[in-house]
Structure formats: C-alpha cells, structure tokens
Amino acid sequence: MGAAQPWSRPARRRHPMRVGLVVAAAGTALCCVGVAGLGAWNLQLVTQAAAPVRETAEGFLREVTTGDTGSAYERLCADARTRWSELGFTSWVRTPPVVRDYEIVDVSVATSGGRPHGKVTVLLTRDSGSTEQRDLSVVREDGGWRVCGDPY
C-alpha cells in the first residue's frame, strides 16, 4: 500500500466581517473615551472660570452700591476706561436713579477666538424701587477678570 500521508491542519474558515466589526467597535470606544475626557476637561475649565467671573461682578456691584466708585472704576477693562474718565464714571454712577441693590441671576463663561469671556446677568434695584435686568460683560485682561462695556 502506499505511504501514510502527513498530517495537515484542516483549513480554518476566515471571518473578515467579524474582525472588521471588532476593530470598528474598539475604535469607536476609544473615540468615545477621548470625547468624554475632552468634555470633562472643558467643563472643569469653565467651572473654574465661573467663580472668578462671579467674584469680579460681585465686587464691582458691591462697590457701586456702596458708593466706592474709585474701586469700581479700577475693575473696568482698559477699553471701558478709555471711554470713561474716573470722574465721568463716578458722575454717571451717581446719577439718579442710583443702584441700591443687586442680585446675580446667572453667570456664564464661554470662549470665542481662543479668548475666554463671561456674562453675568444681574437684577438691579434702583433707589426709586424699580428693578431691571442687565448683562455685565466680563473679560480676561492682564491675568485677571474685568468688567467691560457699559455696566448698566
């Protein structure tokens, strides 16, 4: 009879579709983890920025309501200080109806063109008893936050 044939491994069925799906699922999972991490990092930055924006607006409004216009003027951004002299700002703040109280309603921080800026929505109470809602623009300048634009 003839010689015995050498043993050979049976042919394996290939599953290219299964391999492709596994690779696609792994890639999708990796992307989701990356996006979640980036979202958490961005949320942390915005949350950390909201506190100083609120403190800046709070300090500015407290100084305005107590009549400390010199300190309030120092919290204005450079652009606002070029439009207002300290004397002009003081006389504008003291023109009736004067702001007597305030309540911060909302603080939001965003980035535009790579530069962070904040918006503080505040409810102002005038000495006449009337109330009005205003938005204070707060910008990052010289390593700190400053009120910018016409505050009210």
C-alpha positions in Angstrom: 0.0 0.0 0.0 1.1 3.5 -0.1 2.8 5.6 2.3 0.8 7.4 5.0 0.1 11.0 4.3 1.5 13.5 6.6 -1.0 15.2 9.0 -2.1 18.6 7.9 -4.2 21.0 9.8 -7.7 21.5 8.5 -8.4 24.8 6.8 -9.8 27.5 9.1 -12.7 29.5 8.0 -11.9 33.2 7.9 -14.2 35.7 9.4 -13.2 39.1 7.9 -16.5 40.7 8.8 -16.2 39.7 12.5 -12.6 41.1 12.6 -13.7 44.3 11.0 -16.6 44.8 13.4 -14.3 44.2 16.4 -11.8 46.7 15.1 -14.6 49.3 14.4 -16.1 48.8 17.9 -12.7 49.2 19.6 -12.0 52.4 17.6 -15.5 53.8 18.4 -15.0 53.0 22.1 -11.6 54.8 22.1 -13.1 57.8 20.4 -15.9 57.9 23.0 -13.5 57.8 25.8 -11.5 60.6 24.2 -14.5 62.8 23.7 -15.8 62.2 27.2 -12.3 63.2 28.6 -12.2 66.3 26.5 -15.7 67.2 27.6 -14.9 66.8 31.3 -11.7 68.8 30.8 -13.7 71.7 29.1 -16.4 71.6 31.8 -13.7 71.8 34.5 -12.2 74.9 32.8 -15.5 76.6 32.5 -16.5 75.8 36.1 -13.2 77.1 37.4 -13.6 80.3 35.4 -17.2 80.9 36.5 -16.2 81.6 40.1 -13.7 84.4 39.4 -16.1 86.0 36.9 -18.8 86.0 39.6 -16.4 87.4 42.2 -15.4 90.2 39.8 -19.0 91.2 39.1 -19.9 90.8 42.8 -17.1 93.1 43.8 -17.9 95.7 41.1 -21.6 95.8 42.0 -20.9 95.9 45.8 -18.5 98.9 45.2 -21.1 100.7 43.0 -23.9 100.2 45.6 -21.8 101.4 48.5 -20.6 104.4 46.5 -16.9 103.3 46.2 -16.7 104.4 42.6 -12.9 104.6 42.6 -12.5 100.9 43.3 -15.3 100.1 40.9 -13.6 102.1 38.2 -10.4 100.0 38.8 -12.4 96.8 38.0 -13.2 98.2 34.5 -11.3 96.8 31.5 -8.9 99.1 29.6 -11.3 99.7 26.8 -14.0 100.9 29.2 -11.5 103.1 31.0 -10.6 104.8 27.7 -14.3 105.6 27.1 -14.9 106.8 30.7 -12.8 109.0 32.9 -12.9 108.2 36.5 -14.8 111.5 37.2 -17.3 110.8 34.3 -17.8 107.2 35.6 -18.4 108.5 39.1 -20.9 111.1 38.0 -22.7 108.5 35.8 -23.0 106.0 38.6 -24.3 108.7 41.0 -26.9 110.0 38.6 -30.4 109.2 39.8 -32.0 106.7 40.0 -29.0 105.2 41.7 -28.4 101.4 42.1 -29.2 100.5 45.7 -29.2 96.6 45.5 -28.4 93.8 43.1 -28.9 90.1 42.7 -26.8 87.9 40.5 -29.1 85.8 38.4 -26.8 83.9 36.2 -23.1 83.5 35.3 -21.9 82.0 32.0 -18.4 81.7 30.6 -17.5 80.9 27.0 -14.5 81.0 24.7 -14.5 83.0 21.5 -11.5 83.0 19.3 -9.5 81.3 22.0 -10.2 84.1 24.5 -12.5 83.5 27.5 -15.2 85.9 28.3 -18.1 85.9 30.8 -21.6 87.2 31.0 -23.2 88.0 34.4 -26.9 88.5 34.4 -27.9 90.7 37.3 -31.1 92.2 38.6 -30.5 95.8 39.6 -32.8 97.6 42.1 -32.7 101.4 41.8 -33.4 103.8 44.7 -36.7 104.6 43.1 -37.8 101.0 43.7 -37.7 100.0 40.0 -35.8 96.8 39.0 -34.2 95.9 35.7 -32.2 93.0 34.4 -28.8 93.8 32.9 -25.9 91.8 31.5 -22.4 92.6 32.6 -19.7 91.6 30.2 -16.6 90.3 32.0 -13.3 89.8 30.1 -9.9 88.3 30.9 -7.3 91.0 30.9 -3.8 91.3 32.4 -4.2 87.9 34.2 -7.4 88.9 35.9 -11.1 89.4 35.1 -12.5 92.9 34.4 -16.0 94.3 33.8 -16.2 95.6 30.2 -18.6 97.7 28.2 -21.3 99.9 29.8 -22.1 98.1 33.0 -25.6 99.4 33.2 
